[in-house]
């Protein structure tokens, strides 16, 4: 992985906790292409946001969203004002490692582009595609950090990106990549 300049590293943090409880401008949903909710973080975000989120997704994206793409919705019952629904690669479907990596990068870039367009100050990402979609965590974390750093280098917004991790393995990976954890009270 490339070395990240300190000015960009200061704009990126990580914490271990529940992404649905973060007080940020937007949280990113590791969505499935149908945008109808599901398991893992996708289901947790839909439950926390309330039934209006599903209604919005059905009304505004009746055909869903393709892999690597992202759309933005209101946050409804969440602390976050917005939810950015990013569809990462399903590595059970896309067997080519480079194709999966490219789609993962696209999901992060497209999410960040939506945040920049709305001039959002803060965005929190989960670990896109590392659950049931099978992207190896040890490969996904460096791709996420590097892609975010490359975007931040060229854009003023978002000013702060948080990687919200849920398990010990991702906590270890993000600690290695970004240093010590940010506490939720810092947010």
C-alpha positions in Angstrom: 0.0 0.0 0.0 1.1 3.5 -0.8 2.3 5.8 2.1 -0.5 8.2 3.0 0.6 11.8 3.6 -0.1 13.1 7.1 -2.5 15.8 6.0 -4.8 13.1 4.5 -4.2 10.7 7.4 -5.6 13.4 9.7 -8.9 13.3 7.7 -9.3 9.6 8.2 -10.1 7.8 11.4 -11.4 4.5 12.5 -13.5 3.2 15.4 -15.0 0.0 16.5 -18.7 0.4 17.0 -22.2 0.5 15.6 -22.3 2.7 12.5 -26.0 3.3 12.9 -25.3 5.3 16.1 -22.8 7.7 14.7 -23.6 11.4 14.6 -22.1 12.1 11.1 -23.5 13.7 8.0 -23.8 10.4 6.2 -23.3 6.7 6.9 -22.5 4.3 4.0 -24.7 1.2 3.7 -23.0 -1.9 2.3 -26.1 -2.5 0.3 -27.1 -5.3 -2.0 -28.1 -4.4 -5.6 -31.9 -4.5 -4.8 -31.6 -1.9 -2.0 -34.2 -3.8 -0.1 -32.3 -4.4 3.0 -30.6 -7.7 4.0 -28.3 -9.1 6.6 -25.3 -7.6 8.4 -24.8 -3.9 8.3 -27.4 -3.5 5.5 -30.2 -5.0 7.7 -29.0 -3.0 10.8 -29.1 0.3 8.9 -32.6 -0.4 7.5 -33.9 -1.4 11.0 -32.3 1.7 12.6 -33.5 4.1 9.9 -37.1 2.8 10.0 -39.5 1.7 7.3 -39.3 5.0 5.4 -35.9 4.0 4.2 -37.2 0.9 2.4 -40.1 2.9 1.0 -37.6 5.5 -0.4 -35.4 2.8 -1.9 -38.4 1.2 -3.7 -39.8 4.5 -4.9 -36.5 6.0 -6.1 -34.6 3.0 -7.2 -37.1 0.4 -8.4 -34.5 -1.4 -10.5 -31.9 -1.3 -7.7 -28.3 -0.2 -8.2 -25.5 -2.0 -10.0 -22.3 -3.3 -8.4 -19.8 -0.5 -7.8 -22.4 2.2 -7.8 -23.9 4.3 -5.0 -27.1 6.4 -4.4 -27.9 8.7 -1.5 -31.1 8.8 0.5 -32.3 10.6 3.6 -31.3 9.1 6.9 -34.8 9.1 8.3 -34.6 7.8 12.0 -30.8 7.7 12.1 -28.6 10.4 13.6 -26.9 10.7 10.2 -28.8 13.0 7.8 -28.1 10.7 4.8 -27.5 7.1 3.9 -25.2 6.4 1.0 -26.1 3.0 -0.4 -22.9 1.5 -1.9 -23.1 -1.8 -3.7 -19.8 -3.5 -3.4 -18.7 -6.6 -5.3 -20.2 -10.0 -4.5 -17.0 -12.1 -4.8 -19.0 -15.3 -5.0 -20.4 -13.9 -8.3 -17.3 -12.1 -9.6 -14.5 -14.6 -9.3 -11.8 -12.4 -10.9 -9.9 -10.8 -8.1 -9.0 -7.7 -10.1 -12.6 -7.2 -11.1 -13.7 -7.4 -7.5 -11.0 -5.0 -6.4 -12.0 -2.5 -9.1 -15.7 -2.7 -8.1 -14.8 -2.2 -4.5 -12.8 0.9 -5.3 -15.7 2.2 -7.4 -18.1 1.7 -4.6 -15.9 3.8 -2.3 -15.2 6.5 -5.0 -18.9 6.8 -6.0 -19.9 7.1 -2.3 -17.3 9.8 -1.8 -18.4 11.6 -5.0 -22.0 11.8 -3.6 -20.7 13.2 -0.3 -18.6 15.8 -2.1 -21.5 16.8 -4.3 -23.6 17.5 -1.2 -20.6 19.1 0.6 -20.9 16.7 3.5 -18.4 17.3 6.3 -18.3 13.7 7.7 -19.0 10.2 6.3 -18.7 6.9 8.0 -18.0 3.7 6.0 -18.5 0.1 7.1 -16.4 -2.7 5.7 -18.0 -3.0 2.2 -18.3 -6.5 0.8 -16.3 -8.3 3.6 -19.3 -10.1 5.0 -21.5 -12.5 3.1 -20.0 -11.1 -0.2 -16.7 -12.7 0.7 -14.1 -10.0 -0.1 -11.1 -10.9 2.1 -10.8 -8.3 5.0 -7.0 -8.2 4.8 -7.3 -7.0 1.1 -10.4 -4.8 1.5 -9.0 -2.6 4.3 -6.0 -1.3 2.3 -8.1 -0.8 -0.8 -10.6 1.2 1.3 -8.0 3.4 2.9 -6.0 4.0 -0.3 -9.1 4.8 -2.3 -10.4 7.2 0.3 -6.9 8.9 0.5 -6.7 9.3 -3.3 -10.2 10.9 -3.3 -9.5 13.2 -0.4 -6.2 14.3 -2.0 -8.3 15.9 -4.9 -11.4 17.0 -3.0 -12.3 19.3 -0.2 -15.3 17.3 0.9 -15.8 15.2 2.9 -13.5 16.8 5.4 -13.6 13.7 7.6 -14.0 10.0 6.9 -14.5 7.4 9.6 -14.1 3.7 9.1 -16.6 2.0 11.5 -15.4 -1.5 12.1 -17.4 -4.2 14.0 -15.0 -7.0 14.6 -11.6 -7.6 16.1 -9.9 -8.6 12.8 -10.9 -5.3 11.1 -10.0 -3.4 14.2 -6.5 -4.9 14.0 -6.2 -4.1 10.2 -7.4 -0.5 10.6 -5.1 0.0 13.6 -2.2 -1.1 11.4 -3.3 1.2 8.6 -4.3 4.3 10.5 -3.0 4.1 14.0 -5.0 4.3 17.2 -8.8 4.1 17.4 -11.0 7.2 17.6 -13.5 7.0 20.4 -17.2 7.6 19.7 -17.0 10.6 22.0 -14.6 12.2 19.5 -17.4 12.2 16.9 
